[in-house]
Amino acid sequence: MHIEFRHLRTIKAIHEMGGVARAAESLNITQSALSHQIKGLEDQAGVELFVRRSKPMRLSPAGLRLLRLADQVLPQVEALAAEFEGLRSGVSGRMHIAIECHACFEWLFPVLEGFRKSWPDVDVDIRPGLAFDALPALLKEEVDLVVSSDPEDLPGVTFTPLFDYAPVFVAASQHPLAQRQWIDAEDFRGQTLITYPVERTRLDVFSQLLTPAKVEPGAVRQAELTAVILLLVASNRGVAVLPDWVVREVKYNSDYVTRPLTQTGITRRLYAATRTADAGKRYVGDLIALAQAEAERLQAA
């Protein structure tokens, strides 16, 4: 049998309307055209689909089987049509995010909460497991936005600036280095450096300071949470380098101090990387705008 969506709609309409005339009117076709459609469908099936001698017209057992199919399939087709309409109008879609900045999880959650309220029909997800292959994943459409501090010249990818930040040295207030006005690479020799559990190339302290100076800390200890890193630092178990906005966001603790890296300081910039083809999607632009607004709040705190 060759069953089309119109056949399913016909079966359903006749069942609901109780006759060909009213069903044809509801489907906006002529009664003659609907009768020919029914006959053609019954010829394909080889069985009668309606009990014509009854009033109102009712379905035969075979027709009821086809009605059950219509009840299963048509709602899914209508839902798919509504989803496509949402995609065309820009009110629904997918926003899967990969983060190369480990500390950005804490900054991103308030952004996503505001985004969810404004765009309830956009599917949002965070893919931390793709962090180190995030840009290739963006090009392969496995993710839709990458938060990164390392822009690359990639065809089809647009990097939108989010905000600037300064990586700062954090140490216990009684630590000898707490008396310095700034911290140089050589000051890390012999120190236990507490970092997030990510590759060194993704850590500012290594990429911007230690690796270029060919300096190795005494030891590296990793902690997943910012609060744990600061707890260890305040307990004088090691030193850390964190974005200045991260330290400001955490409740002030007099047990640790912050100092700039180098006499002139180091400035980094976070970007939102998206596919250039998605630039016109309203929810993409709105998410970036929300992220920039949250960044301004953090910098003003």
BELNORFEN-V791501 format. One record per pair of residues at least 24 apart in sequence whose C-alpha atoms are under 10 Angstrom apart, sorted by the first residue. I is the first residue (numbers start at 1). J is the second residue. D is the distance in Angstrom with one decimal. If there is no record, write none. Layout:
<<I | J | D> <I | J | D>>
This chain:
<<1 | 41 | 8.3> <1 | 42 | 9.8> <1 | 43 | 9.5> <1 | 44 | 5.7> <1 | 45 | 6.4> <1 | 46 | 9.6> <2 | 41 | 8.4> <2 | 44 | 7.5> <2 | 45 | 9.2> <3 | 41 | 7.9> <3 | 44 | 9.0> <3 | 45 | 9.6> <3 | 66 | 9.8> <4 | 41 | 9.7> <5 | 70 | 8.3> <5 | 73 | 8.6> <5 | 74 | 7.6> <5 | 77 | 8.8> <6 | 37 | 9.1> <6 | 70 | 9.9> <6 | 74 | 9.9> <7 | 34 | 9.7> <7 | 37 | 7.6> <7 | 38 | 7.9> <7 | 40 | 9.9> <7 | 41 | 7.5> <7 | 66 | 9.2> <7 | 67 | 10.0> <7 | 70 | 8.7> <8 | 66 | 7.3> <8 | 67 | 7.1> <8 | 68 | 9.5> <8 | 69 | 7.6> <8 | 70 | 5.0> <8 | 71 | 8.5> <8 | 73 | 8.4> <8 | 74 | 7.5> <9 | 67 | 9.1> <9 | 70 | 7.0> <9 | 71 | 9.4> <9 | 74 | 7.7> <10 | 34 | 7.7> <10 | 35 | 10.0> <10 | 37 | 8.4> <10 | 38 | 8.0> <10 | 67 | 9.5> <10 | 70 | 9.3> <11 | 38 | 8.4> <11 | 49 | 8.7> <11 | 50 | 9.2> <11 | 59 | 8.4> <11 | 63 | 7.5> <11 | 64 | 8.8> <11 | 66 | 7.4> <11 | 67 | 6.2> <11 | 68 | 9.9> <11 | 69 | 9.9> <11 | 70 | 7.7> <12 | 59 | 9.8> <12 | 63 | 9.7> <12 | 64 | 9.6> <12 | 66 | 8.9> <12 | 67 | 6.1> <12 | 68 | 9.2> <12 | 69 | 9.8> <12 | 70 | 6.8> <12 | 71 | 7.9> <12 | 74 | 9.6> <13 | 67 | 9.8> <14 | 50 | 9.4> <14 | 56 | 9.7> <14 | 57 | 7.7> <14 | 58 | 8.0> <14 | 59 | 8.6> <15 | 50 | 9.3> <15 | 56 | 9.1> <15 | 57 | 7.7> <15 | 58 | 6.4> <15 | 59 | 6.8> <15 | 63 | 9.3> <15 | 64 | 9.1> <15 | 67 | 8.2> <16 | 57 | 9.9> <16 | 58 | 9.4> <17 | 56 | 8.6> <17 | 57 | 8.8> <17 | 58 | 9.8> <18 | 54 | 9.8> <18 | 55 | 7.7> <18 | 56 | 4.9> <18 | 57 | 5.2> <18 | 58 | 6.7> <18 | 59 | 9.4> <19 | 52 | 9.3> <19 | 55 | 8.2> <19 | 56 | 6.3> <19 | 57 | 5.3> <19 | 58 | 8.0> <20 | 56 | 9.8> <20 | 57 | 8.1> <83 | 121 | 9.2> <86 | 121 | 8.4> <86 | 122 | 9.6> <87 | 121 | 9.9> <87 | 122 | 9.6> <87 | 281 | 9.3> <88 | 281 | 9.7> <89 | 281 | 9.1> <89 | 282 | 9.3> <90 | 121 | 10.0> <90 | 122 | 9.5> <90 | 280 | 9.0> <90 | 281 | 6.0> <90 | 282 | 6.2> <90 | 283 | 7.2> <90 | 284 | 9.6> <91 | 118 | 9.8> <91 | 119 | 7.0> <91 | 120 | 8.7> <91 | 121 | 6.8> <91 | 122 | 7.3> <91 | 281 | 8.8> <91 | 282 | 7.7> <91 | 283 | 7.3> <92 | 119 | 7.4> <92 | 120 | 8.0> <92 | 121 | 4.8> <92 | 122 | 4.7> <92 | 123 | 7.8> <92 | 281 | 9.7> <92 | 282 | 9.7> <92 | 283 | 8.2> <93 | 119 | 9.3> <93 | 120 | 9.9> <93 | 121 | 6.9> <93 | 122 | 4.7> <93 | 123 | 6.3> <93 | 124 | 8.9> <93 | 281 | 9.2> <93 | 283 | 8.4> <93 | 284 | 9.7> <94 | 121 | 8.6> <94 | 122 | 5.3> <94 | 123 | 4.6> <94 | 124 | 6.2> <94 | 125 | 8.4> <94 | 143 | 8.9> <94 | 144 | 7.5> <94 | 283 | 9.3> <94 | 284 | 9.5> <95 | 122 | 6.7> <95 | 123 | 5.9> <95 | 124 | 4.9> <95 | 125 | 6.6> <95 | 126 | 8.6> <95 | 143 | 7.3> <95 | 144 | 5.5> <95 | 145 | 7.0> <95 | 283 | 8.6> <95 | 284 | 7.8> <95 | 287 | 9.2> <96 | 122 | 9.7> <96 | 123 | 7.5> <96 | 124 | 5.5> <96 | 125 | 4.6> <96 | 126 | 5.7> <96 | 127 | 6.9> <96 | 138 | 9.5> <96 | 141 | 9.4> <96 | 142 | 7.8> <96 | 143 | 4.9> <96 | 144 | 5.2> <96 | 145 | 6.5> <96 | 146 | 8.7> <97 | 124 | 7.7> <97 | 125 | 6.2> <97 | 126 | 4.7> <97 | 127 | 5.8> <97 | 128 | 8.1> <97 | 130 | 9.2> <97 | 131 | 9.4> <97 | 134 | 8.9> <97 | 138 | 9.0> <97 | 142 | 9.3> <97 | 143 | 5.7> <97 | 144 | 6.0> <97 | 145 | 4.9> <97 | 146 | 5.7> <97 | 147 | 7.6> <97 | 272 | 9.7> <97 | 273 | 9.8> <97 | 274 | 9.8> <98 | 125 | 8.8> <98 | 126 | 5.9> <98 | 127 | 4.9> <98 | 128 | 5.7> <98 | 129 | 7.9> <98 | 130 | 6.1> <98 | 131 | 5.6> <98 | 132 | 8.9> <98 | 133 | 9.0> <98 | 134 | 5.9> <98 | 135 | 8.6> <98 | 137 | 8.7> <98 | 138 | 8.5> <98 | 142 | 9.5> <98 | 143 | 6.6> <98 | 144 | 8.0> <98 | 145 | 6.4> <98 | 146 | 4.8> <98 | 147 | 6.5> <98 | 148 | 8.8> <98 | 273 | 9.7> <99 | 126 | 7.7> <99 | 127 | 7.3> <99 | 128 | 6.1> <99 | 129 | 9.0> <99 | 130 | 7.9> <99 | 131 | 5.4> <99 | 132 | 8.6> <99 | 134 | 7.5> <99 | 145 | 8.5> <99 | 146 | 5.7> <99 | 147 | 4.9> <99 | 148 | 6.7> <99 | 149 | 9.9> <99 | 272 | 9.6> <100 | 128 | 8.0> <100 | 129 | 10.0> <100 | 130 | 8.6> <100 | 131 | 5.0> <100 | 132 | 6.7> <100 | 133 | 9.0> <100 | 134 | 7.3> <100 | 135 | 9.6> <100 | 146 | 7.3> <100 | 147 | 5.9> <100 | 148 | 5.2> <100 | 149 | 7.6> <100 | 150 | 8.9> <100 | 198 | 9.1> <100 | 202 | 7.1> <100 | 203 | 9.7> <100 | 270 | 9.8> <101 | 128 | 9.8> <101 | 131 | 8.3> <101 | 146 | 9.6> <101 | 147 | 6.8> <101 | 148 | 6.3> <101 | 149 | 7.3> <101 | 150 | 9.9> <101 | 196 | 9.8> <101 | 198 | 9.2> <101 | 202 | 7.4> <101 | 203 | 8.4> <101 | 204 | 9.8> <101 | 270 | 8.5> <102 | 128 | 8.7> <102 | 131 | 8.8> <102 | 147 | 9.8> <102 | 148 | 9.9> <102 | 196 | 7.0> <102 | 197 | 8.4> <102 | 198 | 7.6> <102 | 202 | 8.7> <102 | 203 | 8.9> <102 | 224 | 8.8> <102 | 225 | 9.4> <102 | 226 | 9.6> <103 | 196 | 8.1> <103 | 224 | 9.4> <103 | 225 | 8.4> <103 | 226 | 7.3> <103 | 242 | 8.1> <103 | 243 | 7.9> <103 | 245 | 9.8> <103 | 246 | 7.3> <104 | 147 | 8.1> <104 | 148 | 9.6> <104 | 243 | 9.5> <104 | 246 | 8.6> <104 | 270 | 9.6> <105 | 225 | 10.0> <106 | 225 | 9.6> <106 | 226 | 8.9> <106 | 246 | 8.3> <106 | 249 | 9.4> <107 | 245 | 9.1> <107 | 246 | 8.2> <107 | 249 | 9.2> <107 | 291 | 8.5> <107 | 294 | 7.6> <107 | 295 | 7.9> <107 | 298 | 8.5> <108 | 147 | 9.5> <108 | 290 | 9.7> <108 | 291 | 7.3> <108 | 294 | 8.5> <108 | 295 | 9.5> <109 | 291 | 9.9> <110 | 290 | 9.2> <110 | 291 | 8.9> <110 | 294 | 7.8> <111 | 287 | 7.5> <111 | 288 | 9.1> <111 | 289 | 9.4> <111 | 290 | 5.9> <111 | 291 | 5.7> <111 | 292 | 9.1> <111 | 293 | 8.7> <111 | 294 | 6.7> <111 | 295 | 9.4> <112 | 287 | 7.8> <112 | 290 | 8.4> <112 | 291 | 8.6> <114 | 287 | 8.8> <114 | 290 | 7.6> <114 | 291 | 9.7> <115 | 283 | 8.4> <115 | 284 | 10.0> <115 | 286 | 7.7> <115 | 287 | 6.2> <115 | 288 | 9.7> <115 | 289 | 9.9> <115 | 290 | 7.3> <115 | 291 | 9.4> <116 | 287 | 9.6> <118 | 283 | 8.8> <118 | 286 | 8.9> <118 | 287 | 9.6> <119 | 282 | 9.9> <119 | 283 | 7.1> <119 | 286 | 9.2> <119 | 287 | 9.5> <122 | 283 | 8.0> <131 | 198 | 9.3> <131 | 202 | 9.7> <132 | 198 | 8.9> <132 | 199 | 8.4> <132 | 201 | 9.9> <132 | 202 | 8.6> <134 | 273 | 9.6> <135 | 273 | 7.9> <135 | 274 | 9.1> <135 | 275 | 9.8> <138 | 273 | 8.3> <138 | 274 | 7.2> <138 | 275 | 7.1> <139 | 274 | 8.9> <139 | 275 | 7.1> <140 | 275 | 9.9> <141 | 274 | 10.0> <141 | 275 | 8.5> <143 | 274 | 9.1> <143 | 275 | 9.7> <144 | 273 | 8.4> <144 | 274 | 6.2> <144 | 275 | 7.1> <144 | 278 | 8.5> <144 | 284 | 8.9> <145 | 271 | 9.9> <145 | 272 | 6.5> <145 | 273 | 5.5> <145 | 274 | 4.9> <145 | 275 | 7.7> <145 | 278 | 9.9> <145 | 284 | 8.5> <145 | 287 | 9.8> <145 | 288 | 9.5> <146 | 271 | 8.0> <146 | 272 | 5.7> <146 | 273 | 4.9> <146 | 274 | 6.7> <146 | 275 | 9.7> <147 | 270 | 6.9> <147 | 271 | 5.8> <147 | 272 | 4.9> <147 | 273 | 6.4> <147 | 274 | 9.2> <148 | 202 | 9.4> <148 | 269 | 8.5> <148 | 270 | 5.7> <148 | 271 | 5.3> <148 | 272 | 6.5> <148 | 273 | 7.2> <149 | 202 | 8.8> <149 | 204 | 9.4> <149 | 268 | 7.0> <149 | 269 | 5.7> <149 | 270 | 4.5> <149 | 271 | 5.9> <149 | 272 | 8.7> <149 | 273 | 9.8> <150 | 202 | 9.0> <150 | 268 | 9.3> <150 | 269 | 8.3> <150 | 270 | 7.8> <150 | 271 | 7.9> <150 | 273 | 9.9> <151 | 269 | 9.4> <151 | 270 | 8.8> <151 | 271 | 7.2> <151 | 272 | 9.1> <151 | 273 | 7.9> <152 | 273 | 9.5> <154 | 275 | 9.8> <155 | 275 | 9.1> <155 | 276 | 8.6> <156 | 274 | 8.5> <156 | 275 | 5.7> <156 | 276 | 5.1> <156 | 277 | 7.1> <156 | 278 | 9.7> <157 | 273 | 6.5> <157 | 274 | 5.7> <157 | 275 | 4.6> <157 | 276 | 5.1> <157 | 277 | 8.3> <157 | 278 | 9.4> <157 | 279 | 9.7> <158 | 271 | 9.4> <158 | 272 | 8.0> <158 | 273 | 5.6> <158 | 274 | 5.4> <158 | 275 | 6.1> <158 | 276 | 5.3> <158 | 277 | 9.1> <158 | 278 | 9.4> <158 | 279 | 8.2> <159 | 270 | 9.4> <159 | 271 | 5.8> <159 | 272 | 5.6> <159 | 273 | 4.4> <159 | 274 | 6.7> <159 | 275 | 8.9> <159 | 276 | 9.0> <160 | 270 | 8.6> <160 | 271 | 5.3> <160 | 272 | 5.1> <160 | 273 | 6.4> <160 | 274 | 8.1> <160 | 288 | 8.1> <160 | 292 | 10.0> <161 | 269 | 7.1> <161 | 270 | 6.2> <161 | 271 | 4.4> <161 | 272 | 6.5> <161 | 273 | 8.9> <161 | 288 | 9.1> <161 | 292 | 8.4> <162 | 269 | 7.3> <162 | 270 | 5.4> <162 | 271 | 5.1> <162 | 272 | 6.6> <162 | 288 | 7.5> <162 | 289 | 8.6> <162 | 290 | 9.8> <162 | 291 | 6.9> <162 | 292 | 5.2> <162 | 293 | 8.9> <162 | 294 | 9.6> <162 | 295 | 7.2> <162 | 296 | 9.3> <163 | 268 | 8.5> <163 | 269 | 5.7> <163 | 270 | 5.6> <163 | 271 | 7.4> <163 | 272 | 9.9> <163 | 291 | 9.0> <163 | 292 | 6.8> <163 | 293 | 9.5> <163 | 294 | 9.7> <163 | 295 | 6.2> <163 | 296 | 7.7> <163 | 298 | 9.9> <163 | 299 | 8.8> <164 | 243 | 9.8> <164 | 244 | 10.0> <164 | 245 | 9.7> <164 | 267 | 6.7> <164 | 268 | 5.5> <164 | 269 | 4.2> <164 | 270 | 6.3> <164 | 271 | 9.2> <164 | 295 | 8.8> <164 | 296 | 9.8> <164 | 299 | 9.0> <165 | 242 | 9.9> <165 | 243 | 6.3> <165 | 244 | 6.4> <165 | 245 | 7.0> <165 | 246 | 9.6> <165 | 266 | 8.5> <165 | 267 | 5.7> <165 | 268 | 5.3> <165 | 269 | 6.2> <165 | 270 | 7.9> <165 | 295 | 9.6> <165 | 299 | 8.4> <166 | 204 | 9.5> <166 | 241 | 9.8> <166 | 242 | 8.3> <166 | 243 | 5.7> <166 | 244 | 5.5> <166 | 245 | 8.0> <166 | 260 | 7.9> <166 | 261 | 8.5> <166 | 265 | 7.3> <166 | 266 | 5.7> <166 | 267 | 4.7> <166 | 268 | 6.0> <166 | 269 | 8.6> <167 | 203 | 9.7> <167 | 204 | 6.9> <167 | 205 | 7.5> <167 | 208 | 9.4> <167 | 240 | 9.9> <167 | 241 | 6.1> <167 | 242 | 5.3> <167 | 243 | 4.3> <167 | 244 | 5.8> <167 | 245 | 8.9> <167 | 246 | 9.5> <167 | 247 | 9.9> <167 | 258 | 9.9> <167 | 259 | 9.4> <167 | 260 | 7.4> <167 | 261 | 7.1> <167 | 265 | 8.3> <167 | 266 | 6.5> <167 | 267 | 7.0> <167 | 268 | 7.5> <168 | 204 | 9.7> <168 | 205 | 8.8> <168 | 240 | 8.3> <168 | 241 | 5.3> <168 | 242 | 5.5> <168 | 243 | 6.0> <168 | 244 | 5.8> <168 | 245 | 9.5> <168 | 246 | 9.8> <168 | 247 | 8.7> <168 | 257 | 9.8> <168 | 258 | 6.2> <168 | 259 | 5.7> <168 | 260 | 5.0> <168 | 261 | 5.8> <168 | 262 | 9.6> <168 | 265 | 8.3> <168 | 266 | 8.2> <168 | 267 | 9.7> <169 | 205 | 8.9> <169 | 239 | 7.4> <169 | 240 | 5.9> <169 | 241 | 4.6> <169 | 242 | 6.8> <169 | 243 | 8.9> <169 | 244 | 9.0> <169 | 257 | 8.2> <169 | 258 | 5.4> <169 | 259 | 5.0> <169 | 260 | 6.1> <169 | 261 | 6.3> <169 | 262 | 9.8> <170 | 194 | 9.8> <170 | 229 | 9.7> <170 | 230 | 8.1> <170 | 233 | 7.2> <170 | 234 | 8.9> <170 | 238 | 9.2> <170 | 239 | 5.8> <170 | 240 | 5.1> <170 | 241 | 5.8> <170 | 242 | 7.2> <170 | 243 | 9.9> <170 | 244 | 9.7> <170 | 247 | 8.7> <170 | 256 | 6.7> <170 | 257 | 5.7> <170 | 258 | 4.5> <170 | 259 | 6.6> <170 | 260 | 9.0> <171 | 230 | 8.6> <171 | 232 | 9.4> <171 | 233 | 5.6> <171 | 234 | 6.9> <171 | 235 | 9.3> <171 | 236 | 7.2> <171 | 237 | 9.2> <171 | 238 | 7.2> <171 | 239 | 4.9> <171 | 240 | 6.7> <171 | 241 | 8.9> <171 | 255 | 8.6> <171 | 256 | 5.4> <171 | 257 | 5.6> <171 | 258 | 6.6> <171 | 259 | 8.4> <172 | 230 | 9.0> <172 | 231 | 9.5> <172 | 232 | 8.9> <172 | 233 | 5.6> <172 | 234 | 4.6> <172 | 235 | 6.8> <172 | 236 | 5.3> <172 | 237 | 8.6> <172 | 238 | 8.2> <172 | 239 | 7.5> <172 | 240 | 9.8> <172 | 253 | 9.9> <172 | 254 | 8.7> <172 | 255 | 5.7> <172 | 256 | 4.1> <172 | 257 | 6.2> <172 | 258 | 8.9> <173 | 233 | 9.2> <173 | 234 | 7.4> <173 | 235 | 9.6> <173 | 236 | 8.5> <173 | 253 | 9.7> <173 | 254 | 7.2> <173 | 255 | 5.3> <173 | 256 | 4.6> <173 | 257 | 5.5> <173 | 258 | 8.9> <174 | 234 | 9.0> <174 | 235 | 9.7> <174 | 236 | 7.9> <174 | 255 | 7.9> <174 | 256 | 8.0> <174 | 257 | 9.1> <175 | 233 | 9.5> <175 | 234 | 9.4> <175 | 235 | 10.0> <175 | 236 | 7.0> <175 | 237 | 10.0> <175 | 238 | 9.2> <175 | 239 | 8.9> <175 | 255 | 10.0> <175 | 256 | 8.7> <175 | 257 | 9.2> <177 | 239 | 9.4> <177 | 257 | 9.7> <177 | 259 | 9.1> <178 | 256 | 8.3> <178 | 257 | 6.5> <178 | 258 | 7.7> <178 | 259 | 7.6> <179 | 257 | 9.4> <179 | 259 | 9.3> <180 | 259 | 7.6> <180 | 260 | 9.6> <181 | 258 | 9.6> <181 | 259 | 6.5> <181 | 260 | 7.6> <181 | 261 | 9.4> <181 | 262 | 9.1> <181 | 263 | 8.0> <182 | 258 | 9.1> <182 | 259 | 5.4> <182 | 260 | 5.0> <182 | 261 | 5.8> <182 | 262 | 5.6> <182 | 263 | 5.7> <182 | 264 | 8.7> <182 | 265 | 8.1> <183 | 258 | 9.8> <183 | 259 | 6.7> <183 | 260 | 6.3> <183 | 261 | 5.0> <183 | 262 | 5.3> <183 | 263 | 7.4> <183 | 265 | 9.1> <184 | 209 | 8.0> <184 | 210 | 9.0> <184 | 213 | 9.6> <184 | 260 | 8.9> <184 | 261 | 6.1> <184 | 262 | 5.0> <184 | 263 | 7.8> <184 | 265 | 9.8> <185 | 209 | 6.0> <185 | 210 | 5.6> <185 | 211 | 9.0> <185 | 212 | 9.2> <185 | 213 | 6.6> <185 | 214 | 8.7> <185 | 215 | 6.5> <185 | 216 | 8.9> <185 | 217 | 9.2> <185 | 261 | 8.1> <185 | 262 | 7.8> <186 | 210 | 8.2> <186 | 213 | 8.1> <186 | 214 | 9.3> <186 | 215 | 6.6> <186 | 216 | 8.8> <186 | 217 | 8.9> <187 | 215 | 9.2> <187 | 217 | 8.8> <188 | 215 | 7.5> <188 | 216 | 7.3> <188 | 217 | 5.2> <188 | 218 | 7.4> <188 | 219 | 9.6> <188 | 239 | 8.7> <188 | 240 | 9.9> <189 | 215 | 6.8> <189 | 216 | 6.2> <189 | 217 | 4.7> <189 | 218 | 5.7> <189 | 219 | 9.0> <190 | 216 | 8.2> <190 | 217 | 5.5> <190 | 218 | 3.8> <190 | 219 | 7.3> <191 | 216 | 9.1> <191 | 217 | 5.5> <191 | 218 | 4.8> <191 | 219 | 6.5> <191 | 220 | 8.5> <191 | 237 | 9.6> <191 | 238 | 6.7> <191 | 239 | 7.1> <191 | 240 | 9.7> <192 | 217 | 6.5> <192 | 218 | 5.5> <192 | 219 | 4.6> <192 | 220 | 5.6> <192 | 221 | 6.8> <192 | 233 | 9.8> <192 | 236 | 9.7> <192 | 237 | 7.4> <192 | 238 | 4.7> <192 | 239 | 6.2> <192 | 240 | 8.4> <193 | 217 | 6.5> <193 | 218 | 7.6> <193 | 219 | 6.1> <193 | 220 | 4.8> <193 | 221 | 6.1> <193 | 222 | 8.3> <193 | 229 | 10.0> <193 | 233 | 9.4> <193 | 237 | 9.0> <193 | 238 | 5.7> <193 | 239 | 5.1> <193 | 240 | 5.5> <193 | 241 | 8.1> <194 | 219 | 8.5> <194 | 220 | 5.8> <194 | 221 | 4.7> <194 | 222 | 5.5> <194 | 223 | 7.0> <194 | 228 | 9.8> <194 | 229 | 6.5> <194 | 230 | 9.1> <194 | 232 | 8.1> <194 | 233 | 7.9> <194 | 237 | 8.6> <194 | 238 | 6.1> <194 | 239 | 5.9> <194 | 240 | 5.0> <194 | 241 | 7.9> <194 | 242 | 9.8> <195 | 220 | 7.1> <195 | 221 | 6.3> <195 | 222 | 4.9> <195 | 223 | 6.2> <195 | 224 | 8.2> <195 | 225 | 9.5> <195 | 226 | 9.1> <195 | 229 | 7.4> <195 | 238 | 9.9> <195 | 239 | 8.9> <195 | 240 | 6.4> <195 | 241 | 7.4> <195 | 242 | 8.5> <196 | 220 | 10.0> <196 | 221 | 8.5> <196 | 222 | 5.4> <196 | 223 | 5.3> <196 | 224 | 5.5> <196 | 225 | 7.4> <196 | 226 | 8.0> <196 | 229 | 8.2> <196 | 240 | 9.5> <196 | 241 | 9.8> <196 | 242 | 9.4> <197 | 221 | 8.7> <197 | 222 | 5.3> <197 | 223 | 6.3> <197 | 224 | 6.2> <197 | 225 | 9.4> <198 | 222 | 8.6> <198 | 223 | 9.8> <198 | 224 | 9.3> <203 | 241 | 8.8> <203 | 242 | 9.2> <204 | 241 | 7.9> <204 | 242 | 8.4> <204 | 243 | 8.8> <204 | 266 | 9.3> <204 | 267 | 9.9> <204 | 268 | 8.5> <205 | 240 | 8.7> <205 | 241 | 6.2> <205 | 242 | 8.5> <205 | 261 | 8.7> <205 | 266 | 9.8> <206 | 241 | 9.7> <208 | 261 | 9.6> <208 | 266 | 7.8> <208 | 267 | 9.5> <208 | 268 | 9.2> <209 | 261 | 8.1> <209 | 262 | 8.7> <209 | 266 | 8.8> <226 | 250 | 8.7> <227 | 251 | 9.9> <230 | 255 | 9.4> <230 | 256 | 7.9> <231 | 255 | 9.2> <231 | 256 | 9.1> <233 | 257 | 9.5> <243 | 267 | 9.7> <243 | 268 | 9.1> <244 | 298 | 9.6> <244 | 299 | 8.7> <245 | 295 | 8.6> <245 | 297 | 9.8> <245 | 298 | 6.0> <245 | 299 | 6.3> <245 | 300 | 9.3> <245 | 301 | 8.3> <246 | 298 | 8.4> <246 | 299 | 9.8> <248 | 298 | 7.8> <248 | 299 | 8.5> <248 | 300 | 9.6> <248 | 301 | 7.0> <249 | 298 | 7.0> <249 | 299 | 9.3> <249 | 301 | 7.4> <270 | 295 | 10.0>>
